[in-house]
Structure formats: structure tokens, C-alpha cells
Amino acid sequence: MVAIPKNAATVILFREKSQKGFEVFLLKRHEKSSFMGGNFVYPGGRVDPDDAHPDIFPHCRGLTPSEARRILGETIPEPESFAHWIAGVRELYEEAGVLLACDREGNPFIEKDPIKKDLFLKYRNLLQQGEINLLELAQKERLLFALDQLHYYAHWITPEARSERFDTRFFLAPHPEGQEAIHDQRETTEGVWLTPHEALGKNLKGDVLLSPPTLKTLEDLSRCDDIDEIIDSLPKKRIQPVLPILTKVSGEAFILFPGDPEYETFRRGDLPDPVNHGRPSRPDDNTTRVVFRDGRWLPFCRTE
């Protein structure tokens, strides 16, 4: 029986480099995590029921529920659509310590006061433990969540062969000035800032093990040095869900992405003989599949 994927949101946090290009923030998931343990991913997680509570709508700026539904393709109801943005804000704060918010006068949230900084660290821990929610945080601190800082970028669905599956919306968000991104030391054990090219290169060397969706989105981002150019192009982009295929042949697991020449063959359940993965990808390539070898996902290009 195929598991039903849970709604999730993940945030590609980026910052401009001093000279050229940009970096993204990656978190290493705990080795004991049931999903992608030991892999580097973006901050993110499942959409919770509280994220769709209508009382949180007045504590947000830059997006309405109807706009959220339109942006996501009008396939799910307005509260559920809007909840993906709320989940993105919450997960980014819980996992990376970055809060996309402003005060009632529109001033961006900045942690300057040491006492206030300790207070918001406490809020972060309480959120992780489920003892408060974002609505309560907004009410206590008179905050507005800056949903206009989250830009819808991609849509990935976990392969059907997985027992734990997620229907995940990816967002791009700029790193706010005056805040520090840092891993939570619970679900994640390390946080790094890397350019997309650096991350792809380190994955090939085995220094930074990338999850398959992280690898593919980094590969897409690596083709452009100007993050503003990417964000400006998003309103014209028709974002389609990506459903990879996970399979195993002769004891070797591999994942095919849509666009791989054999994607439809494997989707029908047919097995080519022999299986040919093509050539190993380089950072500038268009990876069509990843193969699990030596404890990590290695990218390959399969052409006709």
C-alpha cells in the first residue's frame, strides 16, 4: 500500500556574497533521523494543523489566503495553501533560528538586546517542544510574520516506494540582517553556508552528503549567480510537482527524476537489461538520476 504524503514546507535561505553570487544555508540532519538521516537539507518540515488556524491570518503581511491558493496552483483550499507559508516561517525559526517577522510599525525583527535574544531562544525551544505556537508568539511580541519574504520555488513529492512521504513546497527567502542562522542541535547537528557550486562539489567528495531534492534544486540554482534574477522569474514560472522514482536493481538503490530517458520505463514497472546509469555528473550537468553508493547519493547523467 502506497503511503499518503504529508504536506510540508522547506525554505532555501540565501544570502548575497560580498563579491559575486550567493550562498544557501544547509543543515545536517541527525544521523538517527528516520528521514534523510545524516544528509544535508534545507530547513523545513511538515505543515501542522495550527499553521492553518484562521486567527493567525491578521498576524501576517504580504500574502492573503486567496493569493496563497493561486500561487500554489489552486489545487488545495485557501487555509491549507496559506498554511504552507506559515509552516515555512515556523520551520525556519525552529531549525535555523531565523524569524521572518517585523513589528507592527513594519520594522524588521532584529535580535539586538541580549535579554530579548535569550527570550527568543526560549521561544524557539518552546515551539520545537509544541508548548507554544506561532499565533501565541505573535500575540506576546506584537509581531507580523513577513510572508512576502517567502518566494514559492519548487514542489517535490517523496517517491511512492518510501514508507514516510512528504508533499513539499520549496520557498526561497533572504537571510534577514541582524539575525544569525544556526542549527538547533536536536534534529540537526551542523549548519553551513555554501554556494550551490561548493555544495555540489563537496557532495561529490563525500564531505557534504546531499539529499536528492537538495542536490537537484542546488543544481538548478547553480546556473545563475544573481538570486534576484531567479526570484524575478518565479511569477512567470509554472511550477510542476516532481515525483521521483525510487527502485533497486541487483541490490543497488537509485532514484530517477522526471526527464530521465528511462523514467517512464521504470514507472511502468519495466526493468531495462542491462541497467545503464550513464556517466557521473559534474557540478554543471543536468543530473537525471542518483545512485546510492558508499553511503551517499551520487549524481549521474543518463542520455538517450
N, C-alpha and C positions, 0 to 999 in steps of 0.2 A: 504494500500500500504506500502510495506516494505521500510524504508529509506535506501539509499545507504550510506555505511560507508565512512567517510573521512580518508585519510591517516594521521597517527600520529606517533610520536616517544616519548618515555619516557625513562628516564635514572635512573637506580638504582645506585646512588652514594654511594660508600662504603669506609670505612677506617679501617685499622687494629687496633685492640685493643692492649694496651700495654702488656697484658699478653697472652690471647688466644682468637681466634675468630675475628669477625669483626662486625661493626655497619653499618647501612644504614641510609640515610637521608630521612626523610618523611616530607611532607608539608601538613598542614591542609587547604583544600580548603575553600574559603569564604562561609559562610552559605547561601548566596544568589546566589551562583553559580548554573547555570542551570543544570550542570552535576556533580554529586557526591558532592554536597554542604555539607560542614561540615565533609566530610571524609578525612582521611589521605591517601595521594597518593605519588608517586614519581614525581619529576619534569618532565613535559612533555606537549605536546600539538600538534596541527595539523601541518602538513607539508605545508608550504606556497609556492606559485609559485616562489618567489625569491630564495628559497632553492635549486631549480633545475637549476638556471642560470649557463650556462657553464663558464662564466667569473670567477666564484668562484673556479673552479677546481684547477687552479695554486696556489691558496692561501691555499691549504690543503696538508697535508703529511700523509703517511701511508696507503692510500687507493686510488684505481682508480675506475672510474665508472664501468668498466667491473668486477672488483673484488666485488664491492658492489652488482651488479646484481647476480653474482654467489652465494654469501653468502646468499642472500635473496631467493634463490631457482629458479632464472631465470624466475620468473612469471611476472615481470614488467620491463619496459625499463630501460636502464642504467642511464639516468639522474634522473628518478623518484626514482630508487633504491638509488643512491648516495645522493639524497635529504634527505633521512631519517637520515643519519649521520649528515648532516648539520643542520637539524631541531633539532636533539638531542643536538648538541653543542649550538645552539641558545636558545632553551627552558631551558637548564640547566643554562645558563647565565642569562636569563630573570627572571626565577623563583627562582633560588638558588644563583645567584651571582657568580657562579663558571665558569671560562672560560678555556676550554681545548685548549690551544694555546701555541706557542713558537715564539721566534723572528727568523729572517732569518738565524741566526747562530745556531739555534737549542736549545737555552737556554729556559727552561720552563718559561712561563709567571708567574710573581710574583708581587703582589701589595705591594711594599715597600715604595716608595715615597708617602707621604701624598697628594701631589698635583696630582700625577698620579692616586692615589686611588680615589680622588674626580672626576677626569676626567672620569675614567671608570665607576663610579657610574652614571655619567651623560649619558654615552653611553648606559648603561643598561636601563635607563629610556627612552631614545630616541628609543631604539629597541622595548621596550614594546608599545610605542605610534605609532610605524610604521614610525617614521621620518627618520630613517636610517636603513640600512640592514647590514648583516654580511660582505658582499663584501666591502661596504664603510668603515666599521670598520677595516677590514684587510688592505685596501689601506692606510688609515690615519695613522695606527700604525705599518705598515710593519709586520703584523702577519701571521703566518701559523697556521691553525687550526689542532689540533692533533687528527685526526680521528682514529689513531691507538690506542687511549685510550678508544675507544668505542667498546665493545665486544657484538655482537648480541647474545641475550639470550632467547627471547620468542616472541610469536606472538599471540595476543589476538584480537578478534573481538567482538564488543558490541552486545548483544542479539538482535534478529530481532524485539522483542516487543518494543524496545526503539525508541522514535521519533528522538533522536540525537544519531548517531552511529559513532564509530571510528574503523578503521583497524590499530591497533597499534603494532609497533615493539618495543620491550623492549631491552635496552642495559645496560650492566654493565660498570661502569667507576670508576677508583680510584680517591679519593679526592686528588687534587694536593697540595703539600706542599706550604706554604706561602699564601694560599687563605683561606677565611672563607665563609662557606655556611650559608646563611641567607635568610629567606623568603622575598618576595617582598612587603608585606604589602598592596597589591592591590588584586590580585586574591587569594593570600594565606595569612593566618593570624597567622601562627605559624610554626616553623620548629624544628624538634627534631632528635637527633641521638639515635638510639636504635639497639640492636641486634635483629635478626629475632625472637628469643625466647621471648625477652622482649616485642616486638610489639604484638606478638600473645597473650601473657598473658594479656597485657593491653586492647586489644580488648575484651577479654572475660569479663573483669571487667567493660568495658564501659568507660575507661579512654582515649583510643585512638581508634577511630572508623575507621576501615579499609574498603576500597572499596574491592569488591570481587576479582578482579585481583591482588590487592596488597596483600590481605590475602593469596591467593594461591601461589604466587611467593615467599612470605616470608616463607611460609610453606616448599616449595621446598628448599630454601636457608638454612633453619634452620637445614637441615640434614647433613650439612658439616661445620666444623669450619674453614677450610682452603679455603679462597677465590681463591688463586692461583690454587688449585686443580680444582675448578669449572671452571675457565677460561681455564685451560689447556684441559679440557674435551670438550669444546664447538666445536672445529673443527670437532670432530667425531660425534657430536650430530645432528640428523636430527630433525630440529625444525618444528613442525606441528602447523597450526593455531588452536587456541582454540575458539570454538563458544559455549558459554553457552546458556542455555535456561531459559528465564525469564517467569514465569507464576504466576497465582494467583488462589488459591482454597479456597473457604469459606472465602474470604476477606483477606487471608494471602498470601503475595508475597514471592516467593522463587526462587532461581536460582540453576539449576543443571549443573554440569560440565561434560564433556565427561569422561566416566569411571564410572559414577553413574549407578547402575543396572537398573534404570528406565529412563535413558537418552533417549534411542531410543523410549520407550513407549510415553514419552511426546513429542518427536519430531514428532511422527506420529499424535499427537493431541488427543491421548487416555488419559483418566484420571483413574488411579487406584482407587479402592474403597475398603478400605479407603486409604488415603494418609499417608504413614509412613515415617517420616524423619530419622528414625534410632536413634542413640544416639548422644548427644552433643560431638563435637570434643574436644580433648585435644591438646596442642601445638605440640605433637609428632605424631599426627594422620594424615591420608590422608583424608582430607575433600572432600566429594563428592558433597555437596550442602550447600548453605547458606540460612537462613530464616530471613526475616526482622521482628524483634520484638523489642519493646521498643526503636525504633529509630535507630537501628543498625543491621548490618548483622551478624547473629550468625552462626558459622560453625557446620555442622552435618556430621556424617559418616553413610552412608546407605550401608549395605552389603546385599548379596543375602539371 
